[in-house]
């Protein structure tokens, strides 16, 4: 039975345009046991929502499809890779992944704000466990996101939100130097 997934990638590292260019790519570099668990439950032919993360706003940019499972993640063996795992060996690899192929890019980016505004999508994992890079999606959620990708967004919904400013305490005003003689420091006993 076909399953549906949402897989996240940072577009400045590997976005939907990159997948379109290379056509098929291993979904390597995942270092979450939960995400690995989900990839191990994938089957050839499963459909994927390709989500751009670490952008403002984040959201679904297009579609991919799982074309191969149980792929050894080669990045775990490369000491120059940020995904190197010194515990992994060729005899006992720790990380595996799936190969995904490009299906399409949505005419309209489906931001997390659009997903959040849809009552039918209120239970999506991406709204509850936002940091999980590979997550299951229900069929009706998948179909609704695909439909949203063909519809123009409502005005003002997809405008990037301004970064939050953190409140900082006012710096104390520097005291004026005293004209009196400085006091000697006292020694503290331990």
C-alpha positions as CSV (number, residue, x, y, z in Angstrom):
1,X,0.0,0.0,0.0
2,X,1.4,3.4,-1.0
3,X,2.4,5.7,1.8
4,X,3.0,9.4,1.9
5,X,5.8,11.4,3.5
6,X,7.2,14.9,4.1
7,X,11.0,15.3,3.7
8,X,12.8,18.5,4.6
9,X,15.8,20.0,3.0
10,X,17.5,23.4,3.2
11,X,17.2,24.9,-0.3
12,X,20.7,26.5,-0.1
13,X,22.0,23.0,0.5
14,X,19.7,20.9,-1.8
15,X,16.4,22.3,-2.9
16,X,13.7,21.1,-5.3
17,X,15.5,22.8,-8.2
18,X,18.6,20.7,-7.4
19,X,16.5,17.5,-7.4
20,X,15.0,18.6,-10.8
21,X,18.5,19.0,-12.2
22,X,19.9,15.7,-11.0
23,X,16.6,13.8,-11.2
24,X,17.4,11.1,-8.6
25,X,19.3,11.7,-5.3
26,X,20.0,9.7,-2.1
27,X,18.4,11.4,0.9
28,X,21.7,11.3,2.8
29,X,22.9,13.1,5.8
30,X,19.9,12.3,8.1
31,X,21.2,11.8,11.6
32,X,17.9,11.4,13.5
33,X,16.9,7.9,14.7
34,X,13.3,8.9,14.2
35,X,13.8,10.1,10.6
36,X,15.9,6.9,9.9
37,X,13.0,4.8,11.3
38,X,10.6,6.5,8.9
39,X,12.9,6.0,5.9
40,X,13.3,2.3,6.8
41,X,9.5,2.1,6.6
42,X,9.3,3.5,3.1
43,X,8.6,1.5,-0.1
44,X,9.4,2.1,-3.7
45,X,6.6,4.3,-5.2
46,X,5.8,6.2,-1.9
47,X,5.0,9.8,-2.6
48,X,7.0,12.7,-0.9
49,X,6.2,16.3,-0.2
50,X,9.5,18.1,-0.7
51,X,9.7,20.7,2.1
52,X,12.1,23.6,2.2
53,X,13.3,24.4,5.7
54,X,15.4,27.1,7.2
55,X,13.8,29.7,4.9
56,X,11.3,32.4,5.7
57,X,8.6,31.1,5.4
58,X,9.3,27.4,5.3
59,X,7.0,25.2,3.3
60,X,6.4,22.6,0.6
61,X,8.0,23.4,-2.8
62,X,7.1,20.3,-4.8
63,X,6.9,16.5,-5.1
64,X,9.3,13.6,-5.2
65,X,8.9,9.8,-5.2
66,X,10.9,7.0,-3.5
67,X,12.6,4.9,-6.1
68,X,15.0,2.8,-4.0
69,X,15.1,1.8,-0.4
70,X,17.9,0.5,1.9
71,X,20.6,2.7,0.4
72,X,23.8,2.9,2.4
73,X,24.4,6.6,3.4
74,X,27.9,7.1,2.1
75,X,28.4,10.4,4.0
76,X,28.8,8.5,7.2
77,X,32.2,7.2,6.0
78,X,33.6,10.5,4.7
79,X,35.7,12.3,7.4
80,X,35.4,15.5,5.4
81,X,31.6,15.3,5.5
82,X,29.6,17.1,8.2
83,X,27.6,13.8,8.4
84,X,30.7,11.7,9.2
85,X,30.1,9.1,11.9
86,X,33.3,7.7,13.4
87,X,31.4,4.7,14.8
88,X,30.2,3.6,11.3
89,X,32.1,1.0,9.4
90,X,31.6,-0.6,6.0
91,X,30.9,-3.9,7.7
92,X,28.5,-2.3,10.2
93,X,27.0,0.9,8.7
94,X,24.8,2.9,11.0
95,X,23.0,5.2,8.6
96,X,21.0,4.3,5.5
97,X,18.6,6.3,3.4
98,X,16.4,6.2,0.3
99,X,16.8,7.4,-3.2
100,X,14.1,9.9,-4.3
101,X,13.3,11.2,-7.8
102,X,12.0,14.5,-8.9
103,X,8.3,14.6,-9.8
104,X,7.3,18.2,-10.0
105,X,7.6,21.7,-8.6
106,X,4.4,23.4,-7.4
107,X,3.3,26.5,-9.3
108,X,2.6,28.0,-5.8
109,X,4.8,27.4,-2.8
110,X,2.8,26.0,0.1
111,X,4.1,27.8,3.2
112,X,3.7,26.6,6.7
113,X,1.3,29.4,7.2
114,X,-1.0,28.1,4.5
115,X,-0.8,24.6,6.0
116,X,-1.6,26.0,9.5
117,X,-4.6,27.9,8.1
118,X,-6.2,24.8,6.6
119,X,-8.5,23.0,9.0
120,X,-8.0,19.7,7.1
121,X,-4.3,19.9,7.8
122,X,-4.5,20.7,11.6
123,X,-3.1,17.3,12.6
124,X,-0.1,17.2,10.3
125,X,3.1,16.1,12.0
126,X,5.0,19.1,10.6
127,X,2.8,21.4,12.8
128,X,3.5,19.4,15.9
129,X,7.1,18.1,15.4
130,X,8.5,20.8,13.3
131,X,12.2,19.7,13.6
132,X,11.7,16.2,12.4
133,X,13.2,16.0,8.9
134,X,11.4,12.9,7.6
135,X,7.8,12.4,8.7
136,X,4.6,10.5,7.7
137,X,1.7,12.3,6.0
138,X,-1.8,11.0,5.8
139,X,-3.2,10.5,2.2
140,X,-5.9,13.3,2.6
141,X,-3.2,15.7,3.9
142,X,-0.9,14.9,1.0
143,X,-3.8,15.4,-1.5
144,X,-4.8,18.8,0.1
145,X,-1.2,20.1,0.1
146,X,-0.9,19.1,-3.6
147,X,-4.1,21.0,-4.3
148,X,-2.8,24.1,-2.4
149,X,0.3,23.9,-4.6
150,X,-1.9,24.7,-7.6
151,X,-3.9,27.5,-6.0
152,X,-2.6,31.0,-5.5
153,X,-2.1,31.9,-1.8
154,X,-4.4,34.4,-0.1
155,X,-3.0,37.9,-0.1
156,X,-0.6,38.6,2.8
157,X,-0.5,35.0,4.0
158,X,2.9,34.2,2.6
159,X,4.7,37.4,3.5
160,X,7.9,36.7,5.4
161,X,7.4,37.4,9.1
162,X,9.8,39.9,10.6
163,X,12.4,38.5,12.8
164,X,11.6,38.7,16.5
165,X,13.6,41.2,18.4
166,X,14.7,40.1,21.8
167,X,14.3,42.5,24.6
168,X,17.6,43.5,26.0
169,X,18.1,45.2,29.4
170,X,19.1,48.8,29.2
171,X,22.8,49.1,29.9
172,X,23.6,50.9,33.1
173,X,25.0,54.4,32.6
174,X,28.7,54.5,33.3
175,X,29.4,56.1,36.6
176,X,31.5,59.3,36.7
177,X,35.0,58.7,38.0
178,X,35.3,59.7,41.6
179,X,37.9,62.3,42.5
180,X,38.5,60.6,45.9
181,X,41.3,58.1,46.4
182,X,40.4,54.5,45.4
183,X,39.8,52.1,48.2
184,X,42.1,49.2,48.7
185,X,40.6,45.8,47.8
186,X,40.0,43.6,50.8
187,X,41.3,40.0,50.8
188,X,38.6,37.3,50.9
189,X,39.0,34.3,53.2
190,X,38.3,30.9,51.8
